[in-house]
Amino acid sequence: MKAPETDVAPLVLRCAGQPVARYVTAPEVAPRLAPRPYLHPVTTRSGTTVTELCPPDHLHHFGVSIAVPDVDGHNFWGGRTFVRDRGPTELDNHGAQLHRRCTSSGPDGFAAELGWVAAGEELLRERRTVTAVALDDSAWALDLTFQLTNATDRTLSIGSPATNGRPGAAYGGFFWRAPQQAVTPEVYTADADGEDAVHGTRADWLALRGTDWTLVFAPGSERTREDPWFVRAAEYPGVGSSLAHDGRLPIAPGERVVRRIVTVVADGRLTKDRAAHLAGKAVRR
Protein backbone atom coordinates (compact mmCIF):
# COMPACT_ATOMS: atom_id res chain seq x y z
CA MET A 1 0.00 0.00 0.00
CA LYS A 2 1.44 3.33 -1.07
CA ALA A 3 0.42 6.92 -0.63
CA PRO A 4 -0.86 8.55 -3.85
CA GLU A 5 2.05 9.58 -6.03
CA THR A 6 0.60 13.09 -6.33
CA ASP A 7 0.78 13.68 -2.57
CA VAL A 8 4.23 12.54 -1.45
CA ALA A 9 6.40 15.58 -2.15
CA PRO A 10 8.15 17.05 0.92
CA LEU A 11 6.45 20.03 2.54
CA VAL A 12 8.30 23.13 3.68
CA LEU A 13 7.12 24.86 6.87
CA ARG A 14 7.64 28.59 7.13
CA CYS A 15 7.61 30.91 10.10
CA ALA A 16 6.91 34.54 9.22
CA GLY A 17 7.84 33.64 5.63
CA GLN A 18 11.14 32.00 6.58
CA PRO A 19 11.70 28.23 5.98
CA VAL A 20 12.23 26.49 9.33
CA ALA A 21 11.40 22.81 8.68
CA ARG A 22 11.02 20.21 5.94
CA TYR A 23 8.45 17.43 6.27
CA VAL A 24 9.25 14.27 4.31
CA THR A 25 6.14 12.22 3.63
CA ALA A 26 7.56 9.12 1.92
CA PRO A 27 11.15 8.32 2.96
CA GLU A 28 12.96 5.60 1.04
CA VAL A 29 14.57 3.59 3.84
CA ALA A 30 15.00 -0.09 4.68
CA PRO A 31 11.95 -1.84 6.24
CA ARG A 32 13.92 -2.56 9.45
CA LEU A 33 14.12 1.19 10.05
CA ALA A 34 10.30 1.41 10.28
CA PRO A 35 9.65 3.92 7.45
CA ARG A 36 7.62 6.92 8.59
CA PRO A 37 7.15 10.61 7.77
CA TYR A 38 9.49 12.95 9.60
CA LEU A 39 10.62 16.55 9.99
CA HIS A 40 14.25 17.26 9.04
CA PRO A 41 16.00 19.57 8.91
CA VAL A 42 14.36 21.70 11.55
CA THR A 43 16.21 24.97 12.13
CA THR A 44 16.24 27.96 14.46
CA ARG A 45 15.29 31.33 13.05
CA SER A 46 18.97 32.06 12.42
CA GLY A 47 19.32 28.81 10.43
CA THR A 48 20.99 26.47 12.97
CA THR A 49 19.90 22.86 12.43
CA VAL A 50 18.44 21.26 15.57
CA THR A 51 17.53 17.78 14.26
CA GLU A 52 19.54 14.81 13.06
CA LEU A 53 18.62 12.18 10.48
CA CYS A 54 19.77 8.53 10.59
CA PRO A 55 22.83 9.17 12.81
CA PRO A 56 25.40 6.34 12.93
CA ASP A 57 24.54 5.53 16.56
CA HIS A 58 20.83 5.01 15.75
CA LEU A 59 20.02 4.80 12.05
CA HIS A 60 16.30 4.62 12.88
CA HIS A 61 16.20 8.11 14.45
CA PHE A 62 14.45 10.39 11.95
CA GLY A 63 14.59 14.03 13.05
CA VAL A 64 11.15 14.67 14.57
CA SER A 65 8.69 11.80 14.18
CA ILE A 66 6.02 9.74 15.90
CA ALA A 67 7.65 6.39 16.64
CA VAL A 68 6.34 3.49 18.74
CA PRO A 69 8.42 0.36 19.39
CA ASP A 70 5.50 -1.95 20.15
CA VAL A 71 2.01 -1.84 18.67
CA ASP A 72 0.58 -5.27 19.39
CA GLY A 73 4.05 -6.74 18.87
CA HIS A 74 4.84 -4.74 15.72
CA ASN A 75 7.83 -2.36 15.72
CA PHE A 76 7.11 1.16 14.45
CA TRP A 77 10.33 2.54 16.00
CA GLY A 78 12.92 0.73 13.92
CA GLY A 79 15.96 -1.36 14.73
CA ARG A 80 15.93 -4.20 17.22
CA THR A 81 12.99 -5.15 19.42
CA PHE A 82 13.43 -5.60 23.16
CA VAL A 83 12.19 -9.09 24.07
CA ARG A 84 11.66 -10.05 27.71
CA ASP A 85 14.40 -12.39 28.97
CA ARG A 86 16.28 -12.07 25.65
CA GLY A 87 17.10 -8.37 25.34
CA PRO A 88 17.38 -6.41 22.05
CA THR A 89 16.60 -8.87 19.27
CA GLU A 90 16.47 -8.64 15.48
CA LEU A 91 12.91 -9.54 14.47
CA ASP A 92 11.01 -9.37 11.21
CA ASN A 93 8.22 -7.37 12.83
CA HIS A 94 8.63 -3.85 11.48
CA GLY A 95 5.69 -1.73 10.43
CA ALA A 96 5.48 1.42 8.32
CA GLN A 97 3.55 4.66 8.58
CA LEU A 98 2.07 5.46 5.17
CA HIS A 99 1.18 9.03 4.30
CA ARG A 100 -2.29 8.92 2.75
CA ARG A 101 -3.04 12.53 1.98
CA CYS A 102 -2.95 16.09 3.24
CA THR A 103 -6.38 17.32 4.23
CA SER A 104 -5.15 20.91 4.46
CA SER A 105 -1.88 22.67 3.78
CA GLY A 106 -0.43 26.16 4.00
CA PRO A 107 2.96 27.83 4.40
CA ASP A 108 2.86 27.58 8.19
CA GLY A 109 1.42 24.09 8.58
CA PHE A 110 -0.67 21.16 7.42
CA ALA A 111 -3.00 18.35 8.46
CA ALA A 112 -2.41 14.84 7.16
CA GLU A 113 -3.91 11.36 7.32
CA LEU A 114 -1.67 8.31 7.75
CA GLY A 115 -2.05 4.54 8.02
CA TRP A 116 0.08 2.43 10.37
CA VAL A 117 0.52 -0.86 8.50
CA ALA A 118 2.22 -4.09 9.55
CA ALA A 119 2.04 -7.62 8.12
CA GLY A 120 -0.38 -6.38 5.44
CA GLU A 121 -2.90 -4.98 7.92
CA GLU A 122 -3.72 -1.40 8.84
CA LEU A 123 -3.60 -1.30 12.63
CA LEU A 124 -3.97 2.42 13.28
CA ARG A 125 -5.27 5.40 11.39
CA GLU A 126 -3.64 8.68 12.28
CA ARG A 127 -4.59 12.31 11.87
CA ARG A 128 -1.58 14.58 12.32
CA THR A 129 -1.46 18.38 12.44
CA VAL A 130 1.75 20.38 12.37
CA THR A 131 2.00 24.16 12.67
CA ALA A 132 4.91 26.63 12.83
CA VAL A 133 4.26 29.60 15.14
CA ALA A 134 6.40 32.73 15.47
CA LEU A 135 7.17 33.69 19.09
CA ASP A 136 9.74 36.46 18.67
CA ASP A 137 12.77 37.29 16.52
CA SER A 138 14.86 34.45 17.98
CA ALA A 139 12.28 31.75 18.71
CA TRP A 140 9.41 29.89 17.10
CA ALA A 141 7.29 26.89 18.10
CA LEU A 142 6.51 23.60 16.37
CA ASP A 143 2.98 22.61 17.42
CA LEU A 144 2.32 18.92 16.70
CA THR A 145 -0.81 16.92 17.48
CA PHE A 146 -1.32 13.26 16.62
CA GLN A 147 -4.53 11.26 16.91
CA LEU A 148 -4.29 7.46 16.67
CA THR A 149 -7.45 5.45 16.05
CA ASN A 150 -7.66 1.67 16.28
CA ALA A 151 -8.58 0.57 12.74
CA THR A 152 -9.13 -3.09 13.62
CA ASP A 153 -12.03 -5.01 15.18
CA ARG A 154 -9.97 -6.07 18.21
CA THR A 155 -8.31 -4.27 21.11
CA LEU A 156 -4.71 -3.27 20.37
CA SER A 157 -2.12 -2.21 22.90
CA ILE A 158 0.94 0.03 22.82
CA GLY A 159 4.00 -1.09 24.73
CA SER A 160 7.62 -0.06 25.22
CA PRO A 161 10.89 -1.75 26.15
CA ALA A 162 10.08 -0.74 29.74
CA THR A 163 6.77 -2.60 29.74
CA ASN A 164 8.60 -5.54 28.14
CA GLY A 165 11.21 -5.73 30.90
CA ARG A 166 13.84 -3.02 30.30
CA PRO A 167 13.71 -0.44 33.12
CA GLY A 168 14.13 3.21 32.15
CA ALA A 169 13.34 2.66 28.46
CA ALA A 170 9.70 3.73 28.20
CA TYR A 171 10.16 5.48 24.88
CA GLY A 172 7.41 5.58 22.30
CA GLY A 173 5.30 8.42 20.90
CA PHE A 174 6.62 11.85 19.95
CA PHE A 175 10.42 11.78 19.59
CA TRP A 176 12.92 14.51 18.71
CA ARG A 177 16.48 13.50 17.82
CA ALA A 178 18.76 16.51 18.29
CA PRO A 179 22.22 16.86 16.71
CA GLN A 180 25.29 15.46 18.41
CA GLN A 181 27.71 18.17 19.54
CA ALA A 182 31.19 18.15 21.09
CA VAL A 183 29.67 19.01 24.47
CA THR A 184 26.78 17.06 26.01
CA PRO A 185 23.64 19.22 26.03
CA GLU A 186 22.16 20.31 29.34
CA VAL A 187 18.70 19.12 30.42
CA TYR A 188 16.48 20.92 32.89
CA THR A 189 12.93 21.64 33.99
CA ALA A 190 11.63 24.28 36.38
CA ASP A 191 12.44 22.03 39.34
CA ALA A 192 15.22 19.67 38.23
CA ASP A 193 18.56 19.68 36.47
CA GLY A 194 20.40 16.89 34.68
CA GLU A 195 19.41 13.81 32.69
CA ASP A 196 19.04 11.51 35.70
CA ALA A 197 16.83 13.97 37.58
CA VAL A 198 14.57 14.74 34.62
CA HIS A 199 14.22 11.41 32.82
CA GLY A 200 10.95 9.63 33.59
CA THR A 201 9.37 12.61 35.35
CA ARG A 202 6.33 14.68 34.46
CA ALA A 203 6.85 18.40 33.96
CA ASP A 204 5.04 21.35 32.38
CA TRP A 205 8.11 21.90 30.24
CA LEU A 206 11.54 20.39 29.66
CA ALA A 207 14.53 22.07 28.02
CA LEU A 208 17.46 20.61 26.08
CA ARG A 209 20.19 23.25 25.77
CA GLY A 210 23.00 22.90 23.24
CA THR A 211 25.97 25.12 22.55
CA ASP A 212 24.01 27.68 20.54
CA TRP A 213 20.38 26.54 20.64
CA THR A 214 17.68 25.51 23.09
CA LEU A 215 14.67 23.26 22.60
CA VAL A 216 11.81 23.55 25.11
CA PHE A 217 9.21 20.77 25.04
CA ALA A 218 5.79 21.30 26.56
CA PRO A 219 2.66 19.12 26.75
CA GLY A 220 -0.18 20.88 25.00
CA SER A 221 -3.04 19.13 26.79
CA GLU A 222 -3.89 17.72 30.21
CA ARG A 223 -3.76 14.14 28.91
CA THR A 224 -0.37 14.69 27.32
CA ARG A 225 0.89 16.10 30.63
CA GLU A 226 0.27 12.70 32.22
CA ASP A 227 2.94 11.05 30.02
CA PRO A 228 6.43 11.06 31.57
CA TRP A 229 9.33 12.44 29.59
CA PHE A 230 11.89 10.18 27.96
CA VAL A 231 15.31 11.90 27.95
CA ARG A 232 18.77 11.07 26.65
CA ALA A 233 21.73 13.47 26.74
CA ALA A 234 25.02 11.69 27.48
CA GLU A 235 24.53 8.73 25.11
CA TYR A 236 22.85 10.85 22.42
CA PRO A 237 20.65 13.96 22.51
CA GLY A 238 16.97 13.11 22.28
CA VAL A 239 13.67 13.90 23.98
CA GLY A 240 10.33 12.17 23.65
CA SER A 241 7.13 11.16 25.36
CA SER A 242 6.21 7.87 27.01
CA LEU A 243 2.85 6.53 25.88
CA ALA A 244 3.51 3.27 27.75
CA HIS A 245 5.51 3.98 30.90
CA ASP A 246 4.14 1.91 33.78
CA GLY A 247 2.04 -0.49 31.69
CA ARG A 248 0.72 -1.15 28.21
CA LEU A 249 -1.77 1.33 26.75
CA PRO A 250 -4.87 -0.48 25.42
CA ILE A 251 -6.87 0.94 22.50
CA ALA A 252 -10.31 -0.54 21.89
CA PRO A 253 -11.73 -0.79 18.34
CA GLY A 254 -12.52 2.70 17.12
CA GLU A 255 -10.98 4.30 20.24
CA ARG A 256 -8.59 7.25 19.85
CA VAL A 257 -5.37 8.27 21.55
CA VAL A 258 -4.64 11.99 21.21
CA ARG A 259 -1.47 13.83 22.22
CA ARG A 260 -0.15 17.36 21.62
CA ILE A 261 3.48 18.41 22.04
CA VAL A 262 4.60 22.00 21.51
CA THR A 263 8.34 22.57 21.04
CA VAL A 264 10.02 25.96 21.29
CA VAL A 265 12.97 26.21 18.90
CA ALA A 266 15.24 29.03 20.07
CA ASP A 267 18.58 30.50 19.17
CA GLY A 268 21.00 30.80 22.07
CA ARG A 269 21.09 29.27 25.54
CA LEU A 270 17.87 30.01 27.41
CA THR A 271 17.62 30.53 31.15
CA LYS A 272 14.91 28.73 33.10
CA ASP A 273 12.79 31.86 33.30
CA ARG A 274 13.06 32.46 29.57
CA ALA A 275 12.31 28.82 28.75
CA ALA A 276 9.23 28.88 31.00
CA HIS A 277 7.99 32.12 29.44
CA LEU A 278 8.33 30.88 25.86
CA ALA A 279 6.82 27.48 26.64
CA GLY A 280 3.79 29.09 28.24
CA LYS A 281 3.40 31.53 25.35
CA ALA A 282 3.61 28.73 22.78
CA VAL A 283 1.05 26.48 24.48
CA ARG A 284 -1.44 29.25 25.23
CA ARG A 285 -1.43 30.87 21.81
N, C-alpha and C positions, 0 to 999 in steps of 0.2 A: 504494500500500500504506500503510495507516494502522494505528497502534496501536489496540487495542480501546478504544472510547469509555469503558468502565468503569475504565480503568487509565491515565488521562492527567492526573489531577489533580496539582498540585504537592505535593511532600512537604516537610515541615518537620523538620529535624534539630534535636535538642535535646541539650544538654550539661548534665548534672546538673539536668534539668528545664527549662532555659532555652533558648529558641529561639536558634540561632546560624547557621542556614543554611536556604535555601529551594532545593529542587531542582525545576526546571521540566522536565517530561518532553516536552511537545509545544509548543514555541514557534511562534508564527505570525509568520514572517519571510519575506522574499523569498528565492526559490531561490538567488540569487547570493550570499547570505550563508551558504550551507551550513547549513541548519537542523539543530540538534542539541540534545540535553538539556544543561542547564548548571546550575550553582549560583550563585545571586545573589538577594538580597544574602547575603554571608557577613560575619559581624560578630565582633568581639572579645567577651569576656565582659562588658565594660562597655557594649556596644552600638555601637561604632564600626564603620562599614562599611569593609571592606577589599577589595571587588571593585567592578568597574565593568562596566556593560552597554551595549553598542552606543555607545561614545564617538564623538564627531564625527570624531576622527582615524582611527579604525578601526571602522567600523560592525559588522564581523564578529567583534569580540572580545566573547565572551559570558562574563563572570565567570570561573568555573572550568569548563573543558570539556576534552574530548579532541578535538583538531583536527589533521588531517593534510592538508597542501596537495597531496599527490600520492600517490594510490593507483592505480597502473596508469594514470596520466594523468587521473584524476578528482580534483577539488578538494573536499576535505572540510574546508577551512579557511575558505573564503569570500573574496570579493573577486577581485582579479586573479590570474592564474597567471603565474609567472615562466617564460618560454620562452627557451631558449638562443639567443643571438644576436639576440633581439628585446626582451628585458626584460619587465617586467610587462605583461600583455596580457589584455584582456577576452575570455574564452572561455565558450562555453556547455557547460561541463564539470563543473558543480557536482553534488555528491552530497548526500545527507541521511542522518542517523542517525535511525532510527525506533525509538522505545521500544516494545518488544513487550509486556513484562509485568514485574512485580516478582515474584521468586521467594520473597522474604522481606522483611519490613518491620517496623520497630519505631521507637520514639521516637529512638533514637540511631544509626540507620542502616538500610541496605537493600541488597539485591542485585537486580540487574535484568538483563534480556536485551534486546539491541538488534540491529538489522540495519542495516548500512551499504549503502545502495542508490544506484546511479547508472545512468542510461540503462536503467531498468527491470530491472536485475539486482542481486541481493544479492551483493556481493563479499565482505563480512566479516560474521561473526556475533560479537557481543561479549557477554561477561559482565562486569558492572561491580559492584563492591562499594564502598560508601561508609559510613564510620563516624565518628562524633564521639566523641572521647575527652577526658575532663577530665584536666588535668595539675596545675593548682593554681588558686587563686582568680583569677588574672589571665591564665591561658593554657589553651588547649585545642588538640587536634590533629585535623585532617581526614585520615583514613587512606583513600586511594583506590587501588584495584587495578583494572586493566583487562586483559582477556584477549581478544585478537583471533584469530579462527580463519578461515582461508581457506575460504569457502563454495563456491568454484568447483572445476572439474575441471582447472584450469591453475595454473601458478605465477604469483602476483601479486608486485608489488614496491612498497615504500614509498620515496618520494623526498622531496626538499626543494628549495627554491630553490638551496641550496648544491650539491647533486648535479646540478642542472640549469644550473649556471654562475654563480651569484651567491655569491661568497665571504662568509663570516660570517653566512649566513642559513639555518642548518641547523635551522630550527624545524619542529616537527611531533611531536605526542604530547600529553602533559599540558601544559596552558597555563593560567596564572593571570594575568588582567589586573587589576592593582591600580588604585586611584583616583588620578587626577592631583591633585597638590597644588601649592601655590605654590612649594615648595622641592623640588628633585630628590631623590628618596630615595637613601639610601646603600646600597651593595652590598658585601658582604664574605663571606669564608669564613675558616676558621681560619688560612690562610696568605696570603691576598691581599685587597687592598682596591681598590674601584673597578670600574666597569663593564668597562673595557678589560682589566683584569687577571683578571677572573673569567669573562667571557664565553668560551664554548667550552672551558672546563676541566672536569675531573672533580673532584668534591669530596664528602666525606661529608655536608656540609651547606652551604647557601648562604642568607644572610640578606638580606632587603630591608627597610630600616628607614625608615619615614616619620616624620612629625612627632610622632605620638602612638601609633604601632603598629609592630610588627615581625612579619614573616613569615619563618619559617625552613623551608626546603625540604630534605628528606632522602630519598635513595633507600632504599627499604625492602627491597631484595633485592640480591644480588651482581650479577645481570644488569642491574638498573636502574642500578647504580653505574657500569656501563661506558658509559652514555650521557652525553655532555657536556651541560653546562647551556647553555641559550639565555637570554640576559639583555639586557633593555633598561631604561634608567633615564632618560637625558637626553631621548630622543625621546618616550618614554612608559614608564610603569612596568609591566613584565611579566616573568615568569619561566616558563620551560618546559623540557621535555626535548628531546633531539635523537635521534629514532629513526633518522634517516638523516643522519649527519654527514659521514663520509668517503666513503661510497658508498651505493647503494641497498640496502634491506633486503629480500631475497627471502622469500616465504612460500609454501611448497609446498602443494598441496591437502591440506586437513585439518590442516596445521601450525598451531601457536599461537604468538603473541607475547604475553608476559606482563610487565607492569611494575607496580611499586608505588611510589607517592610519598606520603610523610607530610609534612604541612605544619603546623607550629606557628603558631597564631594568637594573638598576645600583645598585651596592652595595654602601652604604653610603649615606650621605646627600649632594646633589650637590648644588653648588652655581649657580646663574643665568648664569654666563659666561660659566661654565662647562656644564650646561644643554643645552644652546644654541649651543655650539660647538658640542656636541654629537648628538643633534637633526639634525643639518645641515649635519653632516657626515653620519648619518643613511639614510636620505632622498636622498642625492646626490649619494650614492654609485652606 
